[in-house]
Amino acid sequence: MACANLALHFRILIMSVMIFAATFCVGDTDALDAINSLYVALGSPPLQGWKPTGGDPCVEQWQGVSCVFSNITALQLGSMNLSGQLGSNLDFRSIIEMDISNNSIGGTIPSTLPSTLKRLSLSENKLNGSIPDALSILTQLTELSLNNNHLTGQIPDVFLQFTSLTNMNLSGNNLSGHLPPSIANLSSLTTLHLQDNQLGGTLFVLEDLPLQNLNIENNLFSGPIPPKLLTIPEFRKDGNPFNTTIIPSPPAAAPSPEAMVPSPSPTPSTEKSPGKAAKSPSTTMKAPTPLITRSSFEVKNMVWWIAGFGILIFIALGICLFMCWYCKRKPRSKNHEEHKDMDVYIDEEKGQGSKLPPLQQAPPHPLPIISGENFISPAKSTKVIEGGKQIITSSIRVYSVALLQQYTDSFSQENYIGEGTLGPVYKGELPDGKLLAVRKLNASMVQNHEQFLQLVFSISKIQHPNIVKLLGYCAEHSQRLLVYEYCSNGTLHDALHTDDNTRVKLSWNERIQVSLGAARALQYLHENFQPPVVQRNFRSSNIHLNDKMEVCVSDCGLGSLLSSEQVVTAQGYDAPEFESGSYTEKSDVFSFGVVMLELLTGRKAFDRWRPRGEQSVVRWAVPQLHDIDALSEMVDPSLNGSYPPPPMKSLSRFADVISSCLQHEPEFRPAMSEIVQDLLRITSSLG
């Protein structure tokens, strides 16, 4: 009788939760209309799951879409070969991140943008027109990237309330006019890139900002340089007609929003921007206060609804567990008690579970909690279950040793691909003909089962078109194996340094594209992935070419397994700071420069069969990089002088990038984002 009453109350509670959930889920129809409209405006590209009408992006896990419950929180569509336009309906009520960079999207930036955005990246597209004044409602922005488009006109005066913006990149456009006065209100701005535009006037409006990285190269800025700007750690200003006079004392700070009224005494801001200082007080407010207040209220209101829904779910789950225990409890055998802590791992190929021994009773290392800020799909997360055990969900496939032996013909010599510091790699073939790459980690690399699962979880989050994708893993007994997608055209090392006639031969244009793809992979690891990842083992043998000759970098996320001694064994790629035991992102930049030298010269990073002075390609080549005659002699003979006209222009630019990467001091080497931009300019010059 007690069980029946409990069941009745439980059903009533579940019905209440379902009614609540239905009420909660219905409220995002505007976002569905917006994503349907975006799909049509983009020309209905082949994005998995996307539809021109209807559908459920969150439940159906549309490609590039991240959600919290039924609310779309992120669109990550970078580097997906998209074209078309963005359309006019981007009415996403809960979205926080929108990354549509590295595509071929044209048209203008929509005049209606979601006010909840924190990160907006539309860089490296074909957008034209001006930057809309509607940008003023994006007061929660922390990052804004509109670089490398065809934008024109002035930068709008919309930044009065952008107190959270830390990174803004408007470089590589055709923007003109003076910097707007409201830029002075960007109290959190640390990185500002405005290079390669037609901007003019003075820089006084920037002098009180907390900038650490400022690039204004190749513009029309004039007048004296404020002394405070000269103290910025990374300040690049070449290509501007500055008056080299340094003023003895800085001008007054830019006026506050309340003080922006006509004044008989001109300030530095009014002197630099004539015609804008005479605005009435009403014109300084770019976004109506009620709209901003309403948006903030909606976001807070949504958070409370989500919290309330979560509490109800936990209550229902608790009652369910109690009923299961109370109504269905049965005596347990001693044998069952002995095995209750064992974890079950699902073998998706066999459709059954296999048991692994319980972990040692050491304090477990909790995995990172995945929040909406991380934009990682729940299907790719790790779950923590009873006893602190960690299990990878089924999106990362779990293989048995027997199954991998079947796929690799018992790891036969015929399927042996190669061996690096981390262990050997074998080719595997599935029954349907699909190929895999299986890496057997050396036993000394991973000390325990829990450490290996943490490693798999970390690698599974790394998702980029130029990085080899992790498909699954095996953790049986002492075996630790990682299963990756297979790249059919081998490695860059094979393409450059293998003498047989079967190797892939790279043209000059293809070598530049290989450099660009590898640079984008490192840029993602260093600057876009959180927390940043240092590759630590970047070399030509870890750069793979797929069937479309696209670059895929391997061993990403495995650097933590390498000791300093093991990394140094990659002779010829190690940065000078290795001698002091230091390795940072800038060490990866040095190794990238060595790979570019291999692409330029066709020589190995270190070749002990060459004369002593030529064994290290860095020592041999660097002194000659800025000698035009010597540079043409250094080029890989297999190219047979086949460069697109004019030949020396692309060669000398390529050599300049190499030289900057191979600087002896790490702080003088550029960030990978700068290298990507340099390579894009070389690519565009080739047509």
C-alpha positions in Angstrom: 0.0 0.0 0.0 2.8 2.3 0.9 4.5 1.6 -2.5 1.2 2.3 -4.3 0.8 5.7 -2.5 4.4 6.6 -3.3 3.9 5.7 -6.9 0.8 7.8 -7.2 2.6 10.9 -5.7 5.5 10.2 -7.9 3.4 10.2 -11.0 1.7 13.5 -10.0 5.2 15.1 -9.5 6.4 13.8 -12.9 3.4 15.2 -14.6 4.0 18.6 -13.0 7.7 18.5 -14.1 6.6 17.6 -17.6 4.1 20.5 -17.7 6.9 22.8 -16.4 9.4 21.5 -19.0 6.9 21.9 -21.8 6.2 25.5 -20.7 10.0 26.1 -20.6 10.8 24.5 -23.9 8.2 26.3 -26.0 9.7 29.7 -25.4 12.5 29.5 -27.9 10.5 29.6 -31.2 12.2 32.8 -32.2 15.6 31.1 -32.1 14.3 28.3 -34.3 13.0 30.8 -36.8 16.3 32.6 -36.7 18.4 29.4 -37.3 16.1 28.3 -40.1 16.4 31.8 -41.7 20.2 31.7 -41.3 20.4 28.3 -43.0 18.4 29.6 -46.0 20.5 32.8 -46.2 23.7 30.8 -46.2 22.4 28.9 -49.3 21.3 25.7 -47.5 24.9 24.4 -47.0 25.5 20.7 -46.1 25.5 21.1 -42.4 24.5 18.0 -40.5 20.9 18.2 -39.1 20.2 21.8 -40.4 16.8 22.4 -42.0 15.1 25.4 -43.7 12.0 25.0 -41.6 11.2 23.3 -38.2 13.4 20.8 -36.4 14.9 20.9 -33.0 18.6 22.1 -33.1 19.2 21.1 -29.5 17.6 17.7 -29.3 18.8 16.7 -32.8 22.3 18.1 -32.1 22.7 20.2 -35.3 26.3 20.6 -36.4 28.0 23.5 -34.8 25.1 24.3 -32.4 25.5 24.2 -28.6 22.6 24.4 -26.2 21.6 24.7 -22.6 18.3 22.8 -22.3 16.3 24.1 -25.3 18.2 27.4 -25.6 20.8 27.8 -28.3 23.9 29.3 -26.6 26.6 29.0 -29.3 27.0 28.8 -33.1 30.5 27.5 -34.0 30.6 27.4 -37.8 34.2 28.5 -38.4 36.1 27.1 -41.4 33.1 25.2 -42.8 33.3 26.5 -46.4 30.1 28.5 -46.0 28.9 31.1 -48.5 25.8 33.1 -49.0 24.8 35.8 -46.5 23.9 36.2 -42.9 20.4 37.4 -43.6 18.4 39.8 -41.5 17.0 37.6 -38.7 19.5 36.7 -36.0 16.9 36.9 -33.2 18.6 34.4 -30.8 17.5 35.2 -27.3 20.1 33.2 -25.3 23.1 32.9 -27.6 26.5 33.8 -26.0 29.0 32.9 -28.8 28.8 33.2 -32.5 31.8 32.1 -34.6 31.3 32.1 -38.3 34.9 33.0 -39.2 37.1 31.6 -42.0 34.3 31.2 -44.6 33.2 33.0 -47.8 30.1 34.8 -46.5 29.2 38.0 -48.3 26.6 40.7 -47.9 26.4 43.1 -44.9 26.5 42.6 -41.2 22.8 42.4 -40.0 21.4 45.4 -38.3 19.7 43.2 -35.7 22.1 41.3 -33.5 21.5 39.2 -30.3 22.1 41.4 -27.3 23.3 38.4 -25.2 26.4 37.9 -27.3 29.7 37.7 -25.4 31.9 36.6 -28.3 31.3 37.5 -31.9 33.7 36.4 -34.7 32.9 37.2 -38.4 36.5 37.4 -39.4 38.0 36.2 -42.7 34.8 36.4 -44.8 33.7 38.7 -47.7 31.4 40.9 -45.7 31.0 44.5 -47.1 29.2 47.7 -46.2 29.7 49.5 -42.9 29.8 48.3 -39.3 26.1 48.8 -38.1 25.2 51.1 -35.3 23.2 48.1 -33.9 26.4 47.0 -32.4 25.7 49.3 -29.6 23.3 46.8 -27.9 26.1 44.2 -27.6 27.2 45.5 -24.2 28.1 42.1 -22.9 30.8 41.5 -25.5 34.2 40.4 -24.4 35.6 39.6 -27.9 34.8 41.1 -31.2 36.5 40.0 -34.4 35.5 41.5 -37.8 39.0 41.4 -39.4 39.8 40.5 -43.0 36.6 41.4 -44.7 35.7 44.2 -47.1 34.1 46.6 -44.5 34.1 50.3 -45.3 33.1 53.6 -43.7 33.9 54.8 -40.2 34.0 52.8 -37.0 30.7 53.7 -35.3 30.6 55.6 -32.0 28.9 52.8 -30.1 31.2 51.7 -27.3 29.9 53.8 -24.4 28.8 50.8 -22.3 31.3 48.1 -23.5 33.0 47.7 -20.2 33.7 44.0 -20.6 35.3 44.1 -24.1 38.9 42.8 -23.8 39.8 41.9 -27.4 38.8 43.8 -30.6 40.1 43.0 -34.1 39.0 45.2 -37.0 42.1 44.8 -39.1 42.3 44.0 -42.8 39.3 46.1 -44.0 38.8 49.4 -45.7 37.7 51.4 -42.7 38.4 55.1 -42.7 37.9 58.3 -40.6 38.9 59.0 -37.0 38.6 56.7 -34.0 35.3 57.3 -32.3 35.4 59.1 -28.9 33.5 56.2 -27.1 36.5 53.9 -27.6 37.9 55.7 -24.5 35.3 53.9 -22.5 36.6 50.4 -23.2 38.0 50.1 -19.7 38.9 46.4 -20.1 40.4 46.4 -23.6 43.8 44.8 -23.6 44.1 43.8 -27.3 43.2 46.1 -30.2 44.2 45.4 -33.9 43.4 48.1 -36.4 46.2 47.4 -39.0 45.7 47.5 -42.7 42.9 50.0 -42.9 42.6 53.7 -44.0 42.0 55.1 -40.5 43.4 58.6 -39.7 43.6 61.3 -37.0 45.4 61.1 -33.7 45.6 58.4 -31.0 44.8 60.4 -27.9 41.6 58.5 -27.4 43.5 55.3 -26.7 46.1 56.6 -24.2 44.2 55.7 -21.0 43.1 52.2 -22.0 44.8 49.1 -20.3 46.2 48.0 -23.7 48.9 45.3 -23.8 48.8 44.6 -27.5 48.1 47.4 -30.0 48.6 47.1 -33.8 47.8 50.1 -36.0 50.2 49.4 -38.8 49.5 50.6 -42.4 46.9 53.3 -41.7 46.9 57.1 -42.0 47.3 58.1 -38.3 49.2 61.3 -37.8 50.2 63.8 -35.1 52.4 63.1 -32.1 52.3 59.7 -30.4 51.0 59.9 -26.8 53.8 58.8 -24.4 51.6 56.3 -22.6 51.2 54.3 -25.8 55.0 53.8 -26.1 54.9 51.8 -22.9 52.5 49.1 -24.3 54.4 45.8 -24.4 53.4 45.0 -28.0 52.9 48.2 -29.9 53.2 48.0 -33.7 52.8 51.3 -35.5 54.8 51.2 -38.8 53.3 52.5 -42.0 51.7 55.7 -40.6 52.6 59.3 -41.3 53.2 60.2 -37.7 54.8 63.4 -36.5 57.7 61.9 -34.5 57.4 64.6 -31.8 56.5 63.2 -28.4 54.3 65.6 -26.5 55.7 66.5 -23.0 52.4 65.8 -21.1 49.4 63.7 -22.0 46.1 65.4 -22.8 43.0 65.1 -20.7 41.2 61.9 -20.7 38.3 61.4 -23.1 35.1 62.9 -21.8 32.6 60.8 -19.9 29.2 60.2 -21.5 27.6 62.8 -19.4 30.1 65.4 -20.4 29.9 64.9 -24.2 28.3 68.3 -25.0 29.5 71.2 -27.2 32.3 73.2 -25.4 34.1 76.4 -26.4 37.4 74.8 -25.3 38.4 72.0 -27.7 39.8 68.8 -26.1 42.1 66.4 -27.9 39.2 64.3 -28.8 37.3 67.2 -30.5 40.5 68.3 -32.3 41.0 64.8 -33.8 37.4 64.4 -34.9 35.9 67.6 -36.2 32.3 67.5 -37.0 31.5 64.9 -34.3 32.1 67.0 -31.2 29.1 69.2 -31.8 26.6 66.4 -31.2 23.8 67.1 -28.8 23.7 65.1 -25.6 20.9 62.9 -27.0 23.0 61.7 -29.9 25.6 60.2 -27.7 23.3 57.5 -26.5 23.5 54.8 -29.3 21.2 52.3 -27.7 18.1 53.1 -25.7 18.4 52.2 -22.1 15.0 50.4 -21.9 16.2 47.9 -24.6 19.4 47.1 -22.6 17.5 46.8 -19.3 15.0 44.5 -20.9 17.6 42.3 -22.4 19.4 42.0 -19.0 16.1 41.2 -17.4 15.4 38.4 -19.9 18.8 36.8 -19.4 18.4 36.9 -15.6 14.9 35.6 -15.8 16.0 32.7 -18.0 18.7 31.8 -15.5 16.1 31.6 -12.7 13.8 29.4 -14.9 16.7 27.1 -15.6 17.6 26.9 -11.9 14.0 26.1 -10.9 13.7 23.5 -13.6 17.0 21.8 -12.4 15.8 21.8 -8.8 12.5 20.0 -9.8 14.4 17.5 -11.8 16.7 16.7 -8.9 13.6 16.3 -6.6 12.0 13.9 -9.0 15.2 11.9 -9.4 15.6 11.7 -5.7 12.0 10.3 -5.2 12.6 7.9 -8.1 15.8 6.5 -6.5 14.1 6.3 -3.1 11.1 4.3 -4.6 13.5 1.9 -6.4 15.3 1.3 -3.1 12.2 1.0 -1.0 9.9 -1.0 -3.3 12.4 -3.3 -5.1 15.2 -3.8 -2.6 16.4 -7.4 -2.4 19.0 -9.2 -0.4 22.4 -8.9 -2.0 24.9 -11.7 -2.1 28.4 -11.3 -0.8 29.7 -11.8 -4.2 27.6 -8.8 -5.5 29.0 -6.6 -2.7 32.5 -7.4 -3.7 32.0 -6.2 -7.3 29.7 -3.2 -6.8 32.5 -0.7 -7.4 33.5 -2.1 -10.8 32.9 0.2 -13.8 31.1 -1.1 -16.9 32.5 0.2 -20.3 30.4 -0.3 -23.3 32.0 -1.9 -26.4 29.8 -0.4 -29.2 31.0 -2.9 -31.8 29.8 -5.9 -29.7 26.9 -4.2 -28.1 27.9 -5.5 -24.7 29.8 -4.4 -21.6 33.1 -5.6 -20.3 34.3 -5.1 -16.7 37.5 -3.5 -15.7 39.1 -3.8 -12.2 38.3 -1.1 -9.7 40.7 1.9 -9.5 43.2 2.0 -6.7 41.9 3.8 -3.6 43.8 7.0 -4.3 42.0 10.3 -4.1 40.3 10.7 -7.5 41.2 13.7 -9.7 37.8 15.3 -10.5 37.3 16.2 -14.1 36.5 19.7 -15.2 32.9 20.7 -14.9 31.4 21.5 -18.3 29.4 24.7 -18.3 27.6 26.7 -20.9 30.7 28.9 -21.2 32.8 26.0 -22.6 30.4 25.3 -25.5 31.2 21.6 -25.4 28.3 19.3 -26.4 27.0 17.1 -23.5 27.5 14.1 -25.8 31.2 14.7 -25.7 31.6 15.2 -22.0 32.7 12.9 -19.2 30.4 11.7 -16.5 31.3 11.1 -12.8 29.4 8.2 -11.3 29.2 6.4 -8.0 32.5 6.3 -6.1 34.1 9.1 -8.2 34.7 6.8 -11.1 35.0 8.5 -14.5 33.4 7.2 -17.7 33.7 8.6 -21.3 30.3 8.8 -23.0 29.5 6.8 -26.1 30.4 9.6 -28.6 34.0 8.5 -28.0 33.9 4.8 -29.0 35.5 2.2 -26.7 37.3 -0.6 -28.5 38.5 -3.9 -27.1 42.0 -5.1 -27.7 40.6 -8.1 -29.7 38.7 -5.8 -32.0 41.7 -3.6 -32.7 43.8 -6.7 -33.3 41.2 -7.8 -35.9 41.3 -4.4 -37.6 45.1 -4.2 -37.7 45.7 -7.9 -38.5 47.2 -8.4 -35.0 49.3 -5.2 -35.4 51.2 -6.7 -38.3 54.2 -5.2 -39.9 52.2 -4.6 -43.1 50.0 -2.2 -41.2 52.8 -0.5 -39.4 52.8 3.2 -40.2 55.7 4.5 -38.0 56.8 5.2 -34.5 57.4 8.3 -32.6 58.3 9.2 -29.0 54.8 8.3 -27.8 54.7 4.8 -29.4 54.0 3.0 -32.6 51.1 3.7 -35.0 49.3 1.1 -37.1 46.7 1.3 -39.8 43.4 -0.4 -39.1 40.5 -1.2 -41.5 36.9 -1.6 -40.4 34.6 -4.1 -42.0 33.0 -1.3 -44.1 36.4 -0.4 -45.5 36.9 2.8 -43.4 40.5 3.2 -42.3 41.8 4.1 -38.8 45.1 5.0 -37.2 45.8 3.2 -34.0 48.5 4.6 -31.6 49.8 2.2 -28.9 51.1 4.4 -26.1 54.3 3.3 -24.5 53.6 1.7 -21.1 55.7 4.3 -19.3 53.6 7.2 -20.7 50.4 6.6 -18.7 50.8 5.3 -15.1 47.2 4.4 -14.2 43.7 3.9 -15.6 42.3 7.2 -14.2 45.1 9.3 -15.7 44.4 7.7 -19.1 40.7 8.5 -19.0 41.5 12.1 -18.0 43.8 12.2 -21.1 41.1 10.8 -23.4 38.6 13.4 -22.1 40.9 16.3 -22.7 41.8 15.2 -26.2 38.2 14.6 -27.1 37.4 18.3 -26.6 40.0 19.3 -29.2 37.9 19.9 -32.4 39.4 21.6 -35.4 39.4 20.9 -39.2 43.2 21.0 -39.2 43.7 18.6 -36.2 43.5 14.8 -36.4 40.2 13.8 -34.7 40.1 11.3 -31.9 37.5 8.5 -32.6 38.0 6.2 -29.7 40.3 4.5 -27.2 41.1 1.1 -25.6 41.9 0.6 -21.9 42.1 -3.1 -21.3 44.6 -4.5 -18.7 47.9 -2.7 -19.3 47.0 -1.7 -22.9 46.5 2.0 -23.6 45.6 2.8 -27.3 44.1 5.8 -29.0 42.1 5.5 -32.3 42.3 8.4 -34.7 40.9 9.2 -38.2 43.3 8.1 -40.9 45.0 10.5 -43.4 45.6 8.7 -46.7 48.3 10.9 -48.1 50.9 10.3 -45.4 52.9 12.9 -43.6 54.5 16.1 -44.7 57.9 14.5 -43.7 57.2 11.7 -46.2 56.1 14.2 -48.9 59.3 16.2 -48.6 62.0 13.7 -47.7 61.1 10.3 -49.2 62.9 9.5 -52.4 60.5 7.0 -53.9 58.2 7.9 -56.8 55.0 7.2 -54.9 55.4 10.2 -52.6 53.1 13.2 -52.9 54.8 16.0 -54.6 53.9 19.5 -53.4 53.8 22.6 -55.6 54.7 26.0 -54.3 51.1 27.0 -53.8 50.4 23.7 -52.0 53.3 24.3 -49.6 51.9 27.7 -48.6 48.5 26.1 -48.0 50.2 23.4 -45.9 51.8 26.2 -43.8 48.5 28.0 -43.5 46.6 24.9 -42.3 49.3 24.0 -39.8 49.4 27.6 -38.5 45.6 27.6 -38.0 45.9 24.4 -36.0 48.4 25.9 -33.7 46.4 29.2 -33.5 43.4 27.2 -32.3 45.4 25.4 -29.7 47.2 28.5 -28.4 44.5 31.2 -28.6 41.0 29.7 -29.1 41.0 26.5 -27.0 40.6 26.9 -23.3 42.8 26.2 -21.5 45.5 26.8 -24.1 47.4 23.8 -25.3 51.1 23.7 -26.1 51.7 21.0 -28.8 55.3 20.3 -27.6 56.0 17.9 -30.4 55.4 19.9 -33.6 57.4 18.6 -36.6 56.8 17.6 -40.2 56.2 13.9 -39.3 53.2 15.0 -37.1 51.6 17.0 -40.0 49.4 14.7 -42.0 47.7 15.1 -45.4 44.2 13.7 -46.0 42.7 12.6 -49.3 41.9 16.3 -50.1 45.5 17.3 -49.4 44.2 19.2 -46.3 46.5 19.5 -43.2 45.7 17.5 -40.1 48.2 17.9 -37.1 48.5 14.9 -34.8 49.6 14.4 -31.2 47.6 17.4 -30.0 46.9 17.2 -26.3 49.6 14.6 -25.7 52.3 17.0 -24.8 51.7 16.4 -21.1 53.1 12.9 -21.5 56.4 14.1 -22.8 59.3 14.9 -20.5 61.7 17.7 -21.5 64.3 15.1 -22.5 61.8 13.3 -24.8 60.9 16.6 -26.6 64.5 17.5 -27.2 65.0 14.2 -29.0 63.1 15.8 -31.9 66.5 17.0 -33.1 66.4 20.1 -35.2 63.0 21.4 -33.9 63.9 22.4 -30.4 63.8 26.1 -29.5 66.8 27.7 -27.7 64.9 28.0 -24.4 65.0 24.2 -24.1 68.4 24.5 -22.5 66.8 26.2 -19.5 63.9 23.6 -19.3 61.3 26.1 -20.6 58.6 25.3 -23.2 55.7 27.6 -24.0 53.5 28.5 -27.0 56.4 30.5 -28.4 58.4 27.3 -28.5 55.8 25.8 -30.8 56.2 28.9 -33.0 59.9 28.2 -33.3 59.2 24.6 -34.3 56.7 25.9 -36.8 59.4 28.0 -38.3 61.6 25.0 -38.7 58.8 23.2 -40.6 58.4 26.2 -42.9 62.1 25.9 -43.6 61.6 22.3 -44.6 58.8 23.4 -47.0 61.1 26.1 -48.5 64.3 24.1 -48.8 63.2 20.5 -49.0 65.8 19.7 -46.4 65.3 17.8 -43.1 65.4 19.7 -39.9 68.5 17.8 -39.0 70.4 15.7 -41.5 73.6 14.0 -40.1 74.6 12.9 -43.6 75.2 16.5 -44.7 78.5 18.5 -44.1 78.8 19.6 -40.5 77.8 23.3 -41.2 74.7 22.2 -43.1 73.3 19.5 -40.8 70.9 21.8 -38.9 68.7 23.5 -41.5 68.2 26.5 -39.1 71.9 27.2 -38.7 72.4 26.8 -42.4 69.4 28.8 -43.7 68.7 31.6 -41.3 71.8 33.7 -42.2 70.7 33.6 -45.9 67.0 34.4 -45.6 67.3 38.1 -46.3 69.8 37.6 -49.2 67.7 37.6 -52.4 70.3 35.7 -54.4 71.0 33.2 -51.7 67.3 32.7 -51.1 66.6 31.6 -54.7 69.4 29.1 -54.4 68.0 27.7 -51.1 64.6 26.7 -52.6 63.8 23.0 -52.9 65.3 21.8 -56.2 62.3 19.5 -56.8 60.2 22.6 -57.5 62.2 23.2 -60.6 61.9 27.0 -60.3 58.1 26.7 -60.7 56.9 29.7 -58.7 53.9 31.9 -59.7 54.9 35.4 -60.9 56.4 37.4 -59.5 58.5 34.6 -57.9 60.7 36.5 -55.5 57.8 38.4 -53.9 56.1 35.4 -52.4 59.5 33.8 -51.6 60.7 36.9 -49.7 57.5 37.2 -47.7 57.6 33.5 -46.9 61.2 34.0 -45.7 60.2 36.9 -43.6 57.6 34.8 -41.7 60.2 32.1 -41.2 62.7 34.6 -39.8 60.2 36.0 -37.3 59.4 32.5 -36.1 63.0 31.6 -35.5 63.9 34.6 -33.3 66.3 33.5 -30.5 64.3 35.2 -27.8 60.7 33.8 -27.3 59.1 37.2 -26.7 60.2 38.4 -30.1 58.4 35.6 -31.9 54.9 36.5 -33.2 51.7 34.9 -32.0 50.2 32.3 -34.3 47.3 34.6 -35.2 49.8 37.0 -36.7 51.5 34.3 -38.7 48.1 33.2 -40.0 47.4 36.7 -41.2 50.8 36.9 -42.9 50.3 33.6 -44.7 46.8 34.7 -45.8 48.4 37.8 -47.4 50.8 35.6 -49.3 48.0 33.4 -50.4 45.9 36.3 -51.6 48.9 37.7 -53.6 49.1 34.4 -55.4 45.5 34.7 -56.6 
